[in-house]
Amino acid sequence: MPVPKRRKSKSKSRMRRSHDAIGLVGLRPCPKCGAYTKSHRVCPECGYYKGELVIEKKVKLAD
């Protein structure tokens, strides 16, 4: 089997790894409350998705 004759330089290895970086998460503002959330997910702040209430938020009562 063929074997590389020389070791890959740091530059070449790092150039190859340049595509492995983790990209940014696509965030968008919620139309109801304005909090930034991931696309196509229920807003954790208000509980709305596509204008419909999906999750009722629990309210803490002060004693």
PDB file of N, CA, C and O in Angstrom, chain B, residues numbered from 101:
ATOM      1  N   MET B 101       0.830  -1.194   0.000  1.00  0.00           N
ATOM      2  CA  MET B 101       0.000   0.000   0.000  1.00  0.00           C
ATOM      3  C   MET B 101       0.863   1.242   0.000  1.00  0.00           C
ATOM      4  O   MET B 101       1.927   1.258   0.619  1.00  0.00           O
ATOM      5  N   PRO B 102       0.419   2.285  -0.687  1.00  0.00           N
ATOM      6  CA  PRO B 102       1.203   3.521  -0.684  1.00  0.00           C
ATOM      7  C   PRO B 102       1.133   4.223   0.666  1.00  0.00           C
ATOM      8  O   PRO B 102       0.109   4.209   1.349  1.00  0.00           O
ATOM      9  N   VAL B 103       2.234   4.823   1.020  1.00  0.00           N
ATOM     10  CA  VAL B 103       2.354   5.550   2.285  1.00  0.00           C
ATOM     11  C   VAL B 103       2.855   6.952   1.960  1.00  0.00           C
ATOM     12  O   VAL B 103       3.713   7.100   1.089  1.00  0.00           O
ATOM     13  N   PRO B 104       2.341   7.999   2.640  1.00  0.00           N
ATOM     14  CA  PRO B 104       2.834   9.347   2.370  1.00  0.00           C
ATOM     15  C   PRO B 104       4.339   9.446   2.608  1.00  0.00           C
ATOM     16  O   PRO B 104       4.849   8.949   3.613  1.00  0.00           O
ATOM     17  N   LYS B 105       5.036  10.081   1.691  1.00  0.00           N
ATOM     18  CA  LYS B 105       6.495  10.179   1.798  1.00  0.00           C
ATOM     19  C   LYS B 105       6.914  11.183   2.865  1.00  0.00           C
ATOM     20  O   LYS B 105       7.897  10.971   3.575  1.00  0.00           O
ATOM     21  N   ARG B 106       6.155  12.286   2.976  1.00  0.00           N
ATOM     22  CA  ARG B 106       6.489  13.308   3.959  1.00  0.00           C
ATOM     23  C   ARG B 106       5.279  13.608   4.841  1.00  0.00           C
ATOM     24  O   ARG B 106       4.131  13.380   4.461  1.00  0.00           O
ATOM     25  N   ARG B 107       5.572  14.117   6.007  1.00  0.00           N
ATOM     26  CA  ARG B 107       4.526  14.506   6.950  1.00  0.00           C
ATOM     27  C   ARG B 107       3.801  15.746   6.425  1.00  0.00           C
ATOM     28  O   ARG B 107       4.415  16.626   5.821  1.00  0.00           O
ATOM     29  N   LYS B 108       2.492  15.805   6.662  1.00  0.00           N
ATOM     30  CA  LYS B 108       1.729  16.997   6.257  1.00  0.00           C
ATOM     31  C   LYS B 108       2.144  18.165   7.125  1.00  0.00           C
ATOM     32  O   LYS B 108       2.298  18.015   8.337  1.00  0.00           O
ATOM     33  N   SER B 109       2.324  19.311   6.528  1.00  0.00           N
ATOM     34  CA  SER B 109       2.706  20.497   7.296  1.00  0.00           C
ATOM     35  C   SER B 109       1.525  20.986   8.140  1.00  0.00           C
ATOM     36  O   SER B 109       0.378  20.626   7.875  1.00  0.00           O
ATOM     37  N   LYS B 110       1.812  21.808   9.158  1.00  0.00           N
ATOM     38  CA  LYS B 110       0.758  22.368  10.000  1.00  0.00           C
ATOM     39  C   LYS B 110      -0.219  23.173   9.159  1.00  0.00           C
ATOM     40  O   LYS B 110      -1.430  23.125   9.377  1.00  0.00           O
ATOM     41  N   SER B 111       0.311  23.904   8.208  1.00  0.00           N
ATOM     42  CA  SER B 111      -0.526  24.736   7.353  1.00  0.00           C
ATOM     43  C   SER B 111      -1.526  23.893   6.569  1.00  0.00           C
ATOM     44  O   SER B 111      -2.713  24.217   6.527  1.00  0.00           O
ATOM     45  N   LYS B 112      -1.058  22.825   5.954  1.00  0.00           N
ATOM     46  CA  LYS B 112      -1.943  21.976   5.156  1.00  0.00           C
ATOM     47  C   LYS B 112      -2.987  21.285   6.033  1.00  0.00           C
ATOM     48  O   LYS B 112      -4.147  21.176   5.634  1.00  0.00           O
ATOM     49  N   SER B 113      -2.596  20.819   7.217  1.00  0.00           N
ATOM     50  CA  SER B 113      -3.543  20.175   8.129  1.00  0.00           C
ATOM     51  C   SER B 113      -4.604  21.154   8.578  1.00  0.00           C
ATOM     52  O   SER B 113      -5.786  20.813   8.628  1.00  0.00           O
ATOM     53  N   ARG B 114      -4.197  22.364   8.904  1.00  0.00           N
ATOM     54  CA  ARG B 114      -5.151  23.374   9.372  1.00  0.00           C
ATOM     55  C   ARG B 114      -6.071  23.842   8.254  1.00  0.00           C
ATOM     56  O   ARG B 114      -7.239  24.147   8.497  1.00  0.00           O
ATOM     57  N   MET B 115      -5.552  23.901   7.030  1.00  0.00           N
ATOM     58  CA  MET B 115      -6.405  24.255   5.896  1.00  0.00           C
ATOM     59  C   MET B 115      -7.485  23.195   5.689  1.00  0.00           C
ATOM     60  O   MET B 115      -8.631  23.529   5.390  1.00  0.00           O
ATOM     61  N   ARG B 116      -7.133  21.938   5.845  1.00  0.00           N
ATOM     62  CA  ARG B 116      -8.093  20.859   5.691  1.00  0.00           C
ATOM     63  C   ARG B 116      -9.162  20.930   6.777  1.00  0.00           C
ATOM     64  O   ARG B 116     -10.332  20.653   6.514  1.00  0.00           O
ATOM     65  N   ARG B 117      -8.766  21.301   7.996  1.00  0.00           N
ATOM     66  CA  ARG B 117      -9.693  21.359   9.122  1.00  0.00           C
ATOM     67  C   ARG B 117     -10.540  22.634   9.152  1.00  0.00           C
ATOM     68  O   ARG B 117     -11.417  22.769  10.006  1.00  0.00           O
ATOM     69  N   SER B 118     -10.294  23.555   8.247  1.00  0.00           N
ATOM     70  CA  SER B 118     -11.013  24.827   8.281  1.00  0.00           C
ATOM     71  C   SER B 118     -12.515  24.639   8.074  1.00  0.00           C
ATOM     72  O   SER B 118     -13.299  25.496   8.482  1.00  0.00           O
ATOM     73  N   HIS B 119     -12.931  23.537   7.451  1.00  0.00           N
ATOM     74  CA  HIS B 119     -14.351  23.293   7.208  1.00  0.00           C
ATOM     75  C   HIS B 119     -15.025  22.603   8.389  1.00  0.00           C
ATOM     76  O   HIS B 119     -16.243  22.425   8.370  1.00  0.00           O
ATOM     77  N   ASP B 120     -14.278  22.211   9.408  1.00  0.00           N
ATOM     78  CA  ASP B 120     -14.844  21.492  10.541  1.00  0.00           C
ATOM     79  C   ASP B 120     -15.398  22.418  11.619  1.00  0.00           C
ATOM     80  O   ASP B 120     -15.944  21.939  12.613  1.00  0.00           O
ATOM     81  N   ALA B 121     -15.271  23.721  11.444  1.00  0.00           N
ATOM     82  CA  ALA B 121     -15.720  24.669  12.467  1.00  0.00           C
ATOM     83  C   ALA B 121     -17.237  24.607  12.614  1.00  0.00           C
ATOM     84  O   ALA B 121     -17.958  24.378  11.643  1.00  0.00           O
ATOM     85  N   ILE B 122     -17.700  24.809  13.818  1.00  0.00           N
ATOM     86  CA  ILE B 122     -19.131  24.809  14.094  1.00  0.00           C
ATOM     87  C   ILE B 122     -19.700  26.162  13.676  1.00  0.00           C
ATOM     88  O   ILE B 122     -19.166  27.209  14.042  1.00  0.00           O
ATOM     89  N   GLY B 123     -20.761  26.132  12.925  1.00  0.00           N
ATOM     90  CA  GLY B 123     -21.377  27.366  12.436  1.00  0.00           C
ATOM     91  C   GLY B 123     -22.273  28.017  13.487  1.00  0.00           C
ATOM     92  O   GLY B 123     -22.500  27.456  14.559  1.00  0.00           O
ATOM     93  N   LEU B 124     -22.768  29.183  13.170  1.00  0.00           N
ATOM     94  CA  LEU B 124     -23.656  29.901  14.069  1.00  0.00           C
ATOM     95  C   LEU B 124     -25.051  29.296  14.035  1.00  0.00           C
ATOM     96  O   LEU B 124     -25.497  28.785  13.008  1.00  0.00           O
ATOM     97  N   VAL B 125     -25.720  29.361  15.157  1.00  0.00           N
ATOM     98  CA  VAL B 125     -27.087  28.887  15.253  1.00  0.00           C
ATOM     99  C   VAL B 125     -28.000  29.946  14.645  1.00  0.00           C
ATOM    100  O   VAL B 125     -27.851  31.132  14.937  1.00  0.00           O
ATOM    101  N   GLY B 126     -28.947  29.527  13.799  1.00  0.00           N
ATOM    102  CA  GLY B 126     -29.871  30.471  13.174  1.00  0.00           C
ATOM    103  C   GLY B 126     -30.935  30.906  14.158  1.00  0.00           C
ATOM    104  O   GLY B 126     -31.895  30.172  14.393  1.00  0.00           O
ATOM    105  N   LEU B 127     -30.785  32.077  14.734  1.00  0.00           N
ATOM    106  CA  LEU B 127     -31.760  32.599  15.682  1.00  0.00           C
ATOM    107  C   LEU B 127     -32.639  33.639  14.999  1.00  0.00           C
ATOM    108  O   LEU B 127     -32.201  34.343  14.089  1.00  0.00           O
ATOM    109  N   ARG B 128     -33.876  33.723  15.451  1.00  0.00           N
ATOM    110  CA  ARG B 128     -34.797  34.719  14.931  1.00  0.00           C
ATOM    111  C   ARG B 128     -35.620  35.259  16.094  1.00  0.00           C
ATOM    112  O   ARG B 128     -35.810  34.552  17.084  1.00  0.00           O
ATOM    113  N   PRO B 129     -36.114  36.494  16.001  1.00  0.00           N
ATOM    114  CA  PRO B 129     -36.945  37.027  17.085  1.00  0.00           C
ATOM    115  C   PRO B 129     -38.352  36.428  17.037  1.00  0.00           C
ATOM    116  O   PRO B 129     -38.911  36.224  15.960  1.00  0.00           O
ATOM    117  N   CYS B 130     -38.907  36.155  18.196  1.00  0.00           N
ATOM    118  CA  CYS B 130     -40.280  35.654  18.309  1.00  0.00           C
ATOM    119  C   CYS B 130     -41.228  36.794  17.952  1.00  0.00           C
ATOM    120  O   CYS B 130     -41.049  37.908  18.443  1.00  0.00           O
ATOM    121  N   PRO B 131     -42.238  36.542  17.105  1.00  0.00           N
ATOM    122  CA  PRO B 131     -43.163  37.618  16.740  1.00  0.00           C
ATOM    123  C   PRO B 131     -44.026  38.102  17.905  1.00  0.00           C
ATOM    124  O   PRO B 131     -44.497  39.239  17.885  1.00  0.00           O
ATOM    125  N   LYS B 132     -44.241  37.263  18.916  1.00  0.00           N
ATOM    126  CA  LYS B 132     -45.082  37.644  20.056  1.00  0.00           C
ATOM    127  C   LYS B 132     -44.314  38.445  21.104  1.00  0.00           C
ATOM    128  O   LYS B 132     -44.730  39.537  21.494  1.00  0.00           O
ATOM    129  N   CYS B 133     -43.168  37.879  21.563  1.00  0.00           N
ATOM    130  CA  CYS B 133     -42.475  38.511  22.693  1.00  0.00           C
ATOM    131  C   CYS B 133     -41.141  39.136  22.318  1.00  0.00           C
ATOM    132  O   CYS B 133     -40.607  39.936  23.086  1.00  0.00           O
ATOM    133  N   GLY B 134     -40.581  38.792  21.145  1.00  0.00           N
ATOM    134  CA  GLY B 134     -39.320  39.385  20.710  1.00  0.00           C
ATOM    135  C   GLY B 134     -38.078  38.657  21.190  1.00  0.00           C
ATOM    136  O   GLY B 134     -36.965  39.063  20.857  1.00  0.00           O
ATOM    137  N   ALA B 135     -38.241  37.586  21.968  1.00  0.00           N
ATOM    138  CA  ALA B 135     -37.082  36.819  22.443  1.00  0.00           C
ATOM    139  C   ALA B 135     -36.503  36.024  21.274  1.00  0.00           C
ATOM    140  O   ALA B 135     -37.249  35.540  20.423  1.00  0.00           O
ATOM    141  N   TYR B 136     -35.179  35.888  21.229  1.00  0.00           N
ATOM    142  CA  TYR B 136     -34.527  35.149  20.149  1.00  0.00           C
ATOM    143  C   TYR B 136     -34.591  33.653  20.422  1.00  0.00           C
ATOM    144  O   TYR B 136     -34.220  33.190  21.500  1.00  0.00           O
ATOM    145  N   THR B 137     -35.071  32.899  19.425  1.00  0.00           N
ATOM    146  CA  THR B 137     -35.202  31.449  19.533  1.00  0.00           C
ATOM    147  C   THR B 137     -34.736  30.813  18.231  1.00  0.00           C
ATOM    148  O   THR B 137     -34.546  31.506  17.232  1.00  0.00           O
ATOM    149  N   LYS B 138     -34.553  29.496  18.239  1.00  0.00           N
ATOM    150  CA  LYS B 138     -34.228  28.764  17.026  1.00  0.00           C
ATOM    151  C   LYS B 138     -35.458  28.722  16.124  1.00  0.00           C
ATOM    152  O   LYS B 138     -36.592  28.755  16.603  1.00  0.00           O
ATOM    153  N   SER B 139     -35.228  28.649  14.828  1.00  0.00           N
ATOM    154  CA  SER B 139     -36.330  28.597  13.868  1.00  0.00           C
ATOM    155  C   SER B 139     -37.106  27.292  14.006  1.00  0.00           C
ATOM    156  O   SER B 139     -36.541  26.259  14.366  1.00  0.00           O
ATOM    157  N   HIS B 140     -38.395  27.346  13.721  1.00  0.00           N
ATOM    158  CA  HIS B 140     -39.289  26.185  13.708  1.00  0.00           C
ATOM    159  C   HIS B 140     -39.366  25.494  15.064  1.00  0.00           C
ATOM    160  O   HIS B 140     -39.500  24.272  15.127  1.00  0.00           O
ATOM    161  N   ARG B 141     -39.285  26.253  16.138  1.00  0.00           N
ATOM    162  CA  ARG B 141     -39.404  25.702  17.489  1.00  0.00           C
ATOM    163  C   ARG B 141     -40.326  26.589  18.307  1.00  0.00           C
ATOM    164  O   ARG B 141     -40.486  27.772  18.009  1.00  0.00           O
ATOM    165  N   VAL B 142     -40.933  26.016  19.337  1.00  0.00           N
ATOM    166  CA  VAL B 142     -41.797  26.785  20.235  1.00  0.00           C
ATOM    167  C   VAL B 142     -40.926  27.749  21.033  1.00  0.00           C
ATOM    168  O   VAL B 142     -39.844  27.388  21.496  1.00  0.00           O
ATOM    169  N   CYS B 143     -41.409  28.977  21.190  1.00  0.00           N
ATOM    170  CA  CYS B 143     -40.665  29.978  21.949  1.00  0.00           C
ATOM    171  C   CYS B 143     -40.672  29.583  23.429  1.00  0.00           C
ATOM    172  O   CYS B 143     -41.748  29.413  24.002  1.00  0.00           O
ATOM    173  N   PRO B 144     -39.517  29.434  24.056  1.00  0.00           N
ATOM    174  CA  PRO B 144     -39.488  29.045  25.468  1.00  0.00           C
ATOM    175  C   PRO B 144     -39.960  30.159  26.400  1.00  0.00           C
ATOM    176  O   PRO B 144     -40.322  29.882  27.544  1.00  0.00           O
ATOM    177  N   GLU B 145     -39.964  31.398  25.943  1.00  0.00           N
ATOM    178  CA  GLU B 145     -40.365  32.519  26.790  1.00  0.00           C
ATOM    179  C   GLU B 145     -41.883  32.646  26.887  1.00  0.00           C
ATOM    180  O   GLU B 145     -42.427  32.760  27.985  1.00  0.00           O
ATOM    181  N   CYS B 146     -42.570  32.628  25.738  1.00  0.00           N
ATOM    182  CA  CYS B 146     -44.019  32.858  25.759  1.00  0.00           C
ATOM    183  C   CYS B 146     -44.836  31.604  25.453  1.00  0.00           C
ATOM    184  O   CYS B 146     -46.020  31.556  25.786  1.00  0.00           O
ATOM    185  N   GLY B 147     -44.234  30.584  24.825  1.00  0.00           N
ATOM    186  CA  GLY B 147     -44.937  29.340  24.543  1.00  0.00           C
ATOM    187  C   GLY B 147     -45.730  29.340  23.249  1.00  0.00           C
ATOM    188  O   GLY B 147     -46.545  28.443  23.034  1.00  0.00           O
ATOM    189  N   TYR B 148     -45.512  30.322  22.378  1.00  0.00           N
ATOM    190  CA  TYR B 148     -46.241  30.402  21.118  1.00  0.00           C
ATOM    191  C   TYR B 148     -45.415  29.823  19.971  1.00  0.00           C
ATOM    192  O   TYR B 148     -44.186  29.893  19.973  1.00  0.00           O
ATOM    193  N   TYR B 149     -46.127  29.244  18.980  1.00  0.00           N
ATOM    194  CA  TYR B 149     -45.512  28.780  17.739  1.00  0.00           C
ATOM    195  C   TYR B 149     -46.480  29.054  16.613  1.00  0.00           C
ATOM    196  O   TYR B 149     -47.622  28.595  16.652  1.00  0.00           O
ATOM    197  N   LYS B 150     -46.046  29.794  15.612  1.00  0.00           N
ATOM    198  CA  LYS B 150     -46.871  30.180  14.463  1.00  0.00           C
ATOM    199  C   LYS B 150     -48.174  30.836  14.892  1.00  0.00           C
ATOM    200  O   LYS B 150     -49.224  30.570  14.308  1.00  0.00           O
ATOM    201  N   GLY B 151     -48.116  31.686  15.902  1.00  0.00           N
ATOM    202  CA  GLY B 151     -49.282  32.439  16.335  1.00  0.00           C
ATOM    203  C   GLY B 151     -50.252  31.675  17.214  1.00  0.00           C
ATOM    204  O   GLY B 151     -51.285  32.224  17.597  1.00  0.00           O
ATOM    205  N   GLU B 152     -49.955  30.428  17.548  1.00  0.00           N
ATOM    206  CA  GLU B 152     -50.840  29.630  18.402  1.00  0.00           C
ATOM    207  C   GLU B 152     -50.141  29.308  19.712  1.00  0.00           C
ATOM    208  O   GLU B 152     -48.940  29.040  19.741  1.00  0.00           O
ATOM    209  N   LEU B 153     -50.914  29.339  20.806  1.00  0.00           N
ATOM    210  CA  LEU B 153     -50.378  28.992  22.116  1.00  0.00           C
ATOM    211  C   LEU B 153     -50.217  27.480  22.184  1.00  0.00           C
ATOM    212  O   LEU B 153     -51.193  26.740  22.063  1.00  0.00           O
ATOM    213  N   VAL B 154     -48.988  27.025  22.376  1.00  0.00           N
ATOM    214  CA  VAL B 154     -48.691  25.597  22.391  1.00  0.00           C
ATOM    215  C   VAL B 154     -48.427  25.129  23.813  1.00  0.00           C
ATOM    216  O   VAL B 154     -48.881  24.058  24.215  1.00  0.00           O
ATOM    217  N   ILE B 155     -47.690  25.935  24.575  1.00  0.00           N
ATOM    218  CA  ILE B 155     -47.323  25.571  25.943  1.00  0.00           C
ATOM    219  C   ILE B 155     -47.781  26.670  26.886  1.00  0.00           C
ATOM    220  O   ILE B 155     -47.459  27.842  26.689  1.00  0.00           O
ATOM    221  N   GLU B 156     -48.528  26.290  27.905  1.00  0.00           N
ATOM    222  CA  GLU B 156     -48.933  27.253  28.939  1.00  0.00           C
ATOM    223  C   GLU B 156     -47.744  27.480  29.866  1.00  0.00           C
ATOM    224  O   GLU B 156     -47.159  26.527  30.381  1.00  0.00           O
ATOM    225  N   LYS B 157     -47.394  28.733  30.075  1.00  0.00           N
ATOM    226  CA  LYS B 157     -46.291  29.056  30.972  1.00  0.00           C
ATOM    227  C   LYS B 157     -46.783  29.023  32.417  1.00  0.00           C
ATOM    228  O   LYS B 157     -47.851  29.551  32.727  1.00  0.00           O
ATOM    229  N   LYS B 158     -46.002  28.404  33.295  1.00  0.00           N
ATOM    230  CA  LYS B 158     -46.340  28.357  34.714  1.00  0.00           C
ATOM    231  C   LYS B 158     -45.922  29.662  35.354  1.00  0.00           C
ATOM    232  O   LYS B 158     -44.847  30.188  35.067  1.00  0.00           O
ATOM    233  N   VAL B 159     -46.775  30.183  36.223  1.00  0.00           N
ATOM    234  CA  VAL B 159     -46.504  31.444  36.919  1.00  0.00           C
ATOM    235  C   VAL B 159     -46.208  31.123  38.377  1.00  0.00           C
ATOM    236  O   VAL B 159     -46.991  30.442  39.040  1.00  0.00           O
ATOM    237  N   LYS B 160     -45.082  31.611  38.871  1.00  0.00           N
ATOM    238  CA  LYS B 160     -44.734  31.393  40.270  1.00  0.00           C
ATOM    239  C   LYS B 160     -45.485  32.409  41.129  1.00  0.00           C
ATOM    240  O   LYS B 160     -45.506  33.602  40.827  1.00  0.00           O
ATOM    241  N   LEU B 161     -46.093  31.920  42.194  1.00  0.00           N
ATOM    242  CA  LEU B 161     -46.816  32.783  43.115  1.00  0.00           C
ATOM    243  C   LEU B 161     -45.900  33.193  44.251  1.00  0.00           C
ATOM    244  O   LEU B 161     -45.211  32.355  44.832  1.00  0.00           O
ATOM    245  N   ALA B 162     -45.892  34.471  44.569  1.00  0.00           N
ATOM    246  CA  ALA B 162     -45.077  34.961  45.675  1.00  0.00           C
ATOM    247  C   ALA B 162     -45.826  34.737  46.988  1.00  0.00           C
ATOM    248  O   ALA B 162     -46.996  35.100  47.108  1.00  0.00           O
ATOM    249  N   ASP B 163     -45.163  34.151  47.952  1.00  0.00           N
ATOM    250  CA  ASP B 163     -45.796  33.911  49.261  1.00  0.00           C
ATOM    251  C   ASP B 163     -45.616  35.080  50.184  1.00  0.00           C
ATOM    252  O   ASP B 163     -46.085  35.047  51.322  1.00  0.00           O
TER     253      ASP B 163
END
